[in-house]
Amino acid sequence: MVFGPSWFAAVMGTGIVANAAVTLPRSFPGLRTFATVVWLGAALLLILLAVGYLRQRTLRVHAADPVAAQFFGAPPVALLTVGAGALVLGRPLIGLEAALRLDWALWSLGTVLGLVTACTVPYLMVTRHRFAPDAAFGGWLMPVVPPMVSAATGALLVPHAPAGQLRLALLLGCYATLGLGFVAALLVLAMIYGRLVHHDVPAATVVPTVWIGLGALGQSVTALGALAAAAPSALPAPYARGAAVAALLGGVSVWGFAMLWLTLAAGLTARTVRGGLPFAPTWWSFIFPVGACVTATSALAARTGSQLFTWAAVVLYVLVVVAWMVVVSRSLRYAAGHMRRRPAIEHARRRPAEPDARRRPAEPDARRGAAPVLRGTVRSGATDGRPVSEARVTLLDPAGDVVGIALTAEDGSYTFTGLEADQYTVVAAGYPARAASLTLDAAGQDAFDLTLAHDEG
């Protein structure tokens, strides 16, 4: 199975289920043991996904895909979430010193990757990718969420940093990353809201990503509370008290907006479920955002002593655990099915070039019940539009998982067979890579040609 970066959302969701249990304002028998087991599962999953993703070497392919590139924010958050779990849940297992070293390592790596993602993905969106007016979706928040998670999880490390300038720099750096992510998230939320208002409801598999907005808002409230708790160890008293005021008043205000977004996301999801909501890895968008809302509500409950926030946090946690169990079971079934569909790199069939292969009409398959076939030709961006041989063409499904990889023939042609009716992204490796989306019907053969941005193949 060749998978996309969106699968790291499984680590994010599993990790937040574990970490949120520790923040609950009420304790329940066996909850900490359950949380520790879940955290260990998240850590193991992180290792497996990281090794698998690095081995498949599809970074450039996913960077060229306007949808898959957004989910490069998932790996940094996965690192940060597992690292925070090491400090709050792993100490009884591995000791405080080992837990701190692990958290420092994962937090540092996750923060660097998160900042790189927060800068690089928007740059690619501006310079390489092209979007239709209705292209905005919840996944656009993924690149800007990691800095906020760095702020929230970095606050846990502030008391353990050397006193003086290093501790102060860590605290102020966390506030800076919080501002970076929060302001950027508000800009993206405005674009997503505009897209929802002015265009049709997104496709069923995209609707779960609307919940990511709840995660961005919840993570900002969590970060404000965590930083306010750490501020007295690094800031003078007046500023520490100011941080506490900001955590309370600012946190409650953003929490109110988060409840509005929760209502909107829940309404869209319920509407989509009535029409059919097929499983996709985007279902993990339900888990981390609600988990972040749990940690945000718990932070406000701890700061105010309000029973409203206390029971809201408990109810939300129960909901996220139930949703997590459902998504885990469906993900295992989905992954098992995809393991049987292993993509291979193969040369396209050598066949004579057609007189006008640039835009051939779809040719219906005469065989009853035959699987859809996708054919096309890759051409250079030069004026002669010559076919490009040995160009790498990658086919991605809606989750960003690689369905197949082909190398074009001498006439620039490529073929994908054994497909299912679905929405796909075709990526041809050029300088830069060229990506385009299409929908493949349940039967027949579709022609889909690509032109590379430069003359080189």
C-alpha positions in Angstrom: 0.0 0.0 0.0 1.3 3.4 -1.0 -0.3 6.1 1.2 -0.4 9.8 1.5 0.5 12.2 4.4 -3.1 12.4 5.3 -2.8 9.0 7.1 -0.7 10.7 9.8 -4.0 12.1 10.9 -4.6 8.6 12.4 -1.7 9.3 14.8 -3.0 12.8 15.5 -6.4 11.4 16.4 -5.2 8.5 18.4 -2.7 10.7 20.3 -5.3 13.4 21.2 -7.7 10.7 22.6 -4.9 9.7 25.0 -3.7 13.2 25.9 -7.2 14.7 26.3 -8.0 12.1 29.0 -5.3 13.6 31.2 -6.7 17.1 30.9 -10.3 16.2 31.9 -11.5 18.1 35.0 -13.0 14.9 36.4 -11.2 11.6 36.9 -12.7 8.2 36.2 -11.5 4.7 37.2 -9.2 3.1 34.6 -9.1 6.2 32.4 -5.4 6.8 32.8 -4.6 3.2 32.0 -6.8 3.4 28.9 -5.0 6.6 27.9 -1.6 5.1 28.3 -2.4 2.1 26.2 -3.8 4.4 23.5 -0.7 6.6 23.6 1.5 3.6 23.1 -0.6 2.6 20.1 -0.2 6.1 18.7 3.6 5.9 19.2 3.8 2.6 17.4 1.6 3.8 14.6 3.8 6.9 14.2 6.9 4.7 13.8 5.3 2.5 11.2 3.9 5.3 9.2 7.1 7.3 9.3 9.2 4.4 8.1 6.7 3.4 5.5 6.3 6.9 4.1 10.0 7.6 3.9 10.6 4.3 2.1 8.1 4.8 -0.6 9.7 8.2 -1.7 6.6 9.9 -2.8 7.3 13.4 -1.3 7.6 15.2 -4.7 4.5 13.4 -6.0 2.4 14.6 -3.0 3.9 18.1 -3.1 2.7 18.4 -6.7 -0.9 17.4 -5.8 -2.8 20.5 -4.6 -4.9 18.4 -2.2 -2.3 15.9 -0.8 0.2 18.8 -0.2 -2.2 20.3 2.4 -1.8 17.2 4.6 1.9 17.7 5.0 0.8 19.4 8.3 -0.3 16.0 9.7 3.2 14.5 10.3 4.4 17.4 12.4 1.2 17.3 14.5 1.6 13.6 14.9 5.1 14.1 16.3 4.0 16.8 18.7 1.1 14.8 19.9 3.1 11.7 20.7 5.8 13.8 22.3 3.4 15.5 24.6 1.9 12.1 25.5 5.4 10.9 26.5 5.6 13.7 29.1 2.1 13.4 30.5 1.5 9.6 30.2 4.9 8.0 29.6 6.7 9.0 32.8 5.5 6.0 34.9 6.7 3.7 32.1 10.0 5.2 31.1 10.8 7.7 33.9 10.9 11.5 33.9 14.3 11.9 32.3 13.6 9.6 29.4 10.2 11.1 28.9 11.7 14.6 28.8 14.3 13.6 26.3 11.8 12.0 24.0 9.4 15.0 24.3 12.2 17.4 23.6 13.3 15.5 20.5 9.8 15.0 19.1 8.8 18.6 19.9 11.9 20.0 18.3 11.5 17.9 15.1 7.7 18.5 15.0 8.1 22.3 15.4 10.7 22.6 12.7 8.7 20.5 10.3 5.6 22.4 11.2 7.2 25.8 10.5 8.6 24.5 7.2 5.1 23.2 6.2 3.4 26.5 7.3 5.7 28.4 5.0 6.2 26.0 2.1 2.7 24.8 1.4 1.2 28.4 1.1 4.2 29.2 -1.2 3.4 26.2 -3.4 -0.3 27.3 -3.5 0.7 30.7 -4.7 3.4 29.7 -7.2 2.7 26.2 -8.4 -0.8 25.1 -7.7 -3.9 26.6 -9.4 -7.3 26.5 -7.7 -10.9 27.0 -8.9 -13.1 29.5 -6.9 -14.7 26.6 -5.0 -11.4 24.8 -4.2 -11.1 25.9 -0.5 -11.7 23.1 1.9 -10.9 22.2 5.5 -7.6 20.6 4.5 -6.2 24.1 3.8 -6.0 24.5 7.6 -3.6 21.6 8.0 -0.4 23.5 7.1 -1.1 26.2 9.7 -2.3 24.1 12.6 1.2 22.7 13.5 2.5 26.0 14.9 -0.5 26.2 17.3 0.1 22.6 18.4 3.8 23.5 19.0 2.7 26.4 21.2 0.4 24.2 23.3 2.8 21.3 23.7 5.8 23.5 24.1 4.2 25.1 27.1 4.6 21.8 28.9 8.3 22.0 28.4 8.7 25.6 29.6 9.1 24.6 33.3 11.7 22.0 32.4 13.8 24.4 30.4 16.9 26.1 32.0 15.8 29.2 34.0 16.7 32.5 32.5 16.9 33.5 28.8 16.4 30.0 27.4 13.1 29.5 29.3 12.0 33.0 28.3 12.9 32.4 24.7 10.9 29.2 24.7 7.8 30.8 26.2 7.9 33.8 23.8 8.6 31.5 20.9 5.5 29.5 21.8 3.4 32.7 21.8 4.9 33.6 18.4 4.0 30.3 16.9 0.5 30.6 18.4 0.0 33.9 16.7 1.4 32.6 13.4 -1.0 29.7 13.3 -4.1 31.5 14.8 -4.1 34.5 12.4 -3.4 32.2 9.4 -6.2 29.9 10.5 -8.7 32.8 10.7 -7.8 33.8 7.2 -8.3 30.2 5.9 -11.6 29.9 7.9 -12.9 33.0 6.1 -12.1 31.4 2.8 -13.7 28.1 3.7 -16.8 29.9 5.0 -17.0 31.9 1.7 -16.7 28.7 -0.3 -19.5 27.1 1.7 -21.8 30.1 1.3 -21.2 30.8 -2.4 -20.8 27.3 -3.9 -22.4 23.9 -3.6 -21.9 21.7 -0.6 -18.5 19.8 -0.9 -18.4 16.2 -2.0 -19.2 13.7 0.7 -15.6 12.6 1.3 -14.6 16.3 1.8 -17.3 17.2 4.3 -15.4 15.7 7.3 -12.6 18.2 6.7 -14.9 21.0 7.7 -14.3 19.8 11.3 -10.6 20.8 11.0 -11.7 24.3 11.7 -12.9 23.2 15.1 -9.4 21.7 15.8 -7.7 25.0 14.9 -9.9 27.0 17.2 -9.7 24.5 20.0 -6.0 24.2 19.8 -5.6 28.0 20.1 -7.7 28.0 23.4 -5.6 25.1 24.7 -2.4 26.9 23.9 -3.6 30.1 25.6 -4.4 28.1 28.8 -1.1 26.1 28.8 1.0 29.2 28.2 -0.7 31.1 30.9 0.1 28.2 33.3 3.7 28.3 32.3 4.1 32.1 32.2 4.8 32.7 35.9 8.1 30.7 35.6 9.4 33.0 32.9 7.6 36.4 32.9 7.4 39.1 35.5 4.3 39.1 37.6 2.3 41.8 35.7 2.7 40.0 32.4 2.0 36.6 33.9 -1.3 37.9 35.2 -2.0 39.4 31.8 -1.4 36.0 30.2 -3.9 34.5 32.7 -6.5 37.2 31.7 -5.9 36.5 28.0 -6.3 32.8 28.6 -9.6 33.3 30.3 -11.3 36.1 28.3 -9.7 35.3 25.0 -10.2 31.6 25.5 -13.9 31.9 26.3 -14.4 34.2 23.2 -12.7 31.8 20.8 -14.4 28.8 22.5 -17.8 30.5 21.6 -16.7 30.8 18.0 -15.6 27.1 18.1 -19.1 26.1 19.2 -20.6 27.9 16.2 -18.2 26.1 13.9 -19.0 22.8 15.7 -22.7 23.4 15.0 -22.0 24.2 11.3 -19.8 21.1 10.9 -22.3 18.8 12.6 -25.2 20.1 10.5 -23.2 19.6 7.3 -22.2 16.1 8.4 -25.7 15.1 9.3 -27.0 16.4 6.0 -24.3 14.4 4.2 -25.0 11.2 6.2 -28.6 11.2 5.0 -27.4 11.2 1.4 -24.5 8.7 2.0 -21.1 9.2 3.6 -18.7 6.7 2.2 -15.6 6.0 4.3 -12.4 7.8 3.4 -9.3 8.6 5.5 -10.8 12.1 5.8 -13.0 10.6 8.6 -10.0 11.1 10.9 -10.9 14.8 10.6 -13.6 14.1 13.1 -11.2 12.9 15.8 -8.4 15.4 16.4 -10.6 18.5 16.1 -13.1 17.3 18.7 -10.2 16.1 20.9 -8.7 19.6 20.7 -12.1 21.0 21.7 -12.0 18.7 24.7 -8.6 20.0 25.8 -9.8 23.6 25.3 -12.9 23.1 27.3 -11.0 21.3 30.1 -8.5 24.2 30.2 -11.4 26.7 30.7 -13.0 24.4 33.3 -9.7 24.3 35.3 -9.3 28.1 35.1 -12.9 29.0 35.9 -14.2 26.1 38.0 -17.4 26.3 35.9 -19.5 23.1 35.9 -20.7 24.1 32.4 -17.2 23.6 31.0 -16.6 20.6 33.2 -19.5 18.5 31.9 -19.1 19.8 28.4 -15.5 18.5 28.4 -16.7 15.1 29.7 -19.5 14.8 27.1 -17.2 15.8 24.3 -14.6 13.3 25.4 -17.1 10.4 25.4 -18.2 11.4 21.9 -14.6 11.5 20.6 -13.8 8.1 22.1 -16.9 6.6 20.4 -16.0 8.2 17.1 -12.4 7.1 17.4 -13.4 3.5 17.9 -15.6 3.7 14.8 -13.0 5.3 12.6 -10.3 2.9 13.8 -12.4 -0.1 12.8 -13.3 1.4 9.4 -9.7 2.4 8.8 -8.4 -1.1 9.4 -10.9 -2.5 6.9 -10.0 0.2 4.4 -6.3 -0.4 4.8 -6.8 -4.2 4.4 -8.6 -3.7 1.2 -5.9 -1.3 -0.2 -3.2 -3.8 0.7 -4.5 -6.0 -2.0 -4.3 -3.2 -4.5 -0.5 -2.6 -4.5 0.6 0.0 -7.2 3.5 -0.9 -9.4 5.7 1.1 -11.6 5.3 -0.1 -15.2 6.0 1.0 -18.7 3.0 2.0 -20.7 2.2 -0.3 -23.6 4.0 0.5 -26.8 1.3 1.5 -29.3 1.3 3.7 -32.4 0.7 7.3 -31.9 -2.8 8.5 -32.9 -3.2 11.4 -35.3 -4.9 13.6 -32.7 -4.1 12.1 -29.3 -4.2 15.4 -27.6 -8.0 15.2 -26.8 -9.4 11.8 -27.8 -13.1 11.2 -27.0 -13.8 8.5 -24.4 -14.2 5.1 -25.9 -16.9 2.9 -24.3 -15.7 -0.5 -23.3 -17.7 -3.1 -25.1 -17.2 -5.7 -22.4 -20.1 -5.8 -19.9 -18.9 -5.0 -16.4 -15.3 -4.3 -17.4 -13.3 -2.1 -15.0 -12.6 1.4 -16.1 -9.4 2.2 -18.1 -7.6 5.5 -18.1 -5.4 6.3 -21.1 -3.6 9.5 -21.9 -0.6 11.2 -23.4 2.0 13.4 -21.8 3.3 16.3 -23.9 5.9 18.9 -23.5 5.0 22.6 -22.9 6.9 23.6 -26.0 5.1 25.0 -29.0 5.4 21.7 -30.9 3.7 19.9 -28.0 5.9 16.8 -28.7 5.1 13.6 -26.7 7.4 13.0 -23.7 8.7 9.4 -23.2 9.8 7.9 -19.9 7.7 10.6 -18.0 6.6 9.4 -14.6 2.8 9.5 -14.3 1.2 8.9 -10.8 -2.5 8.3 -10.1 -3.8 9.3 -6.7 -7.1 8.6 -5.1 -9.1 11.2 -3.1 -7.1 10.4 0.1 -3.8 11.0 -1.7 -2.9 7.3 -1.7 -1.0 6.2 -4.8 -3.2 3.9 -7.0 -0.7 3.4 -9.7 2.5 4.7 -11.3 3.4 4.4 -15.0 6.2 5.4 -17.3 5.1 6.8 -20.6 6.0 5.0 -23.9 7.9 6.5 -26.8 4.8 8.2 -28.0 4.1 9.7 -24.6 1.2 7.4 -23.9 0.3 5.9 -20.5 -2.5 3.5 -19.4 -4.0 2.6 -16.0 -6.2 -0.5 -15.8 -8.2 -2.2 -13.1 -9.5 1.0 -11.6 -12.7 1.7 -9.7 -15.1 4.5 -10.4 -13.9 7.4 -8.3 -12.3 10.9 -8.3 -8.5 10.8 -9.1 -5.6 13.1 -9.4 -3.1 12.5 -12.2 0.4 13.8 -11.6 3.0 13.9 -14.4 6.6 14.6 -13.3 7.9 17.7 -15.0 9.7 20.9 -13.9 7.5 21.6 -11.9 5.3 18.5 -11.8 1.9 18.9 -13.4 -1.2 17.8 -11.5 -4.9 17.7 -12.6 -8.0 16.1 -11.3 -10.7 14.0 -13.0 -13.6 11.8 -12.3 -13.6 8.3 -13.8 -17.0 6.7 -14.7 -17.9 3.2 -13.7 -17.4 1.8 -17.2 -15.6 2.8 -20.4 -12.2 4.3 -21.2 -11.4 7.9 -20.6 -8.7 9.9 -22.4 -6.8 12.3 -20.2 -3.8 14.2 -21.6 -1.2 16.3 -19.7 1.2 19.0 -20.7 4.5 19.4 -18.8 5.3 22.9 -17.7 8.8 22.8 -19.3 10.3 21.2 -22.3 12.2 18.6 -20.2 10.5 15.4 -19.3 
